[in-house]
Amino acid sequence: QLGVVALRGDEVLGFCQMTTRKLPMYPSGAHHCEAGEMYIETIAVSDRARGQGIGGKLLRWSEEKARAEHMKKLTLEVFQGNRAIGLYERFGFKIVPPDGDCVDACCENVIVCCFFGRPYGWCHPKWGTHIMIKHLE
């Protein structure tokens, strides 16, 4: 099991879905896990539950699960400018510097703009996404 839902009674407060090498990912091809990598595919907290520690609990669960599976690193991708970046950094995640491949950056931003709209696409001063990593060794 690589997913968890945070509940309060019948109310969904948040959820986390992870994947690892050789398991399916949505959208297909969005990320290719390396050996020893657990990838947080989706992590979300409802608007009503923000600021209540739910995101931290989901991150702790994801790290515990990755360690239990003997993973060497935990990774995720986040839109630049997302306020959750601070939470991820407090939990030990570091932003992976871009590799300088402008073709990948261009393709990424076309996809982001098409699927998520202008707030995250080229029309935003902090366009695109960050890959973040936490080493578990």
N, C-alpha and C positions, 0 to 999 in steps of 0.2 A: 504494500500500500504506500503510494507516494503522494497522497493528498489528505488534507484535513480541513474540516469546517469548524469554525468557532461559533458556538451557539450560546444564547441566553434564553432559556426556555425554548420557545419555538422560533425565536428571532435569530436570523443569520447575521452575525457580526462581522465575519470575514472568512477568508479561505486561502489556502495555499496549495498549489499543485506543482510537483517537481517531476523531473525526468532524468534519465541517465543514459549512458551509451547503449545503443541498440534498442531503445524503446521509442515508440512513436512520439512525435511532438506536433503541437499545433501552433501556428501553421507549419505544415511540413517544410523542412529545410530551413526554418528560421534560425536554428542554432544546431551546431554539431558538437555533441559532447565528446570530450577526449576521455581516454581511460583514466579512471580515478576522479572523475568530475560528476557532481550532482548539480543540476541546473534548476533554479527556481523559475519555472515556466510562467506562473502567474501567482501573484500575491495581492490581495485586495482587502480593504477594510471598509465597511459601510460608512457613509457620511455621519450617521448618528453615533457610531462607535469610535470615531477618531479621537485621539487624545486619551484613551482609556487603557492603553497598554496592550491592545489586541495585536497590533503589528509586531510588537516585541515578542509576544507569546508565539506568534506564528513563525517568526525568525528563529526563536529558540528551538521550536519543534523541528524546523527544517534542518538546523545544525545537528541536533541530536540524531535525527534520522540519517543524515549523511555520515556522521561518525559511526553509527551502528552498522552501516554498510561499508565501512572502511574506506571511505572516499578521502581523497587528498585535498580537494578544494570544492567550494560551494560558489556558484556563480549566478548572476542575474543580469538582466538588461533593464534599464530605466530611462525614461525620457529625461533629457536635460531640463533642468528647471523644476523637476518634480520635488516637492518638499520632503518626500520620503527618503531622499538621498542622505539627509542628515541622520535619520534613523539607521539606515544601512551603515553609515560610517561609524556611528556609535557602537554598532554591533561588530565592528572590525572589518567591514568590507572596504576595499580600496578601488578607486576608479582606475581602470586599465587605460593607459594612454593610447590614443589612436595610432594605428600603424602607418599612417601617412598615405594610405592608398585612396586617392581622390575618386577613383572609379567606384569603389565600394561605398564611400561616403555619399556620392551622387545617387547611386542606386538606392541606398538606404533611405535617403531623404525623399525620393520620389515615392517609395512605398509608404513611408510614414505620412507624407502629405496626402496621398490618395486614400489611405485607410483611416487615418485619424484626424485629418483636416489641418487647417492652417495654424492652429495654436502650436502644433508640434512640428510642422513642416518648415520649408525654407523661409516662410514669411515671419518666423519668430527669431529673435536675435540669438536664442540658445537652441537652435534647431538640432534635431537628431536625438541620438540616444548615447548612453554610456553603458559599457560593460563593466560590471563590478565583480570583484573576486575576494573571497575570504579563504586563506590557506588554512587547512585543518591539521597540518603536521606540526 
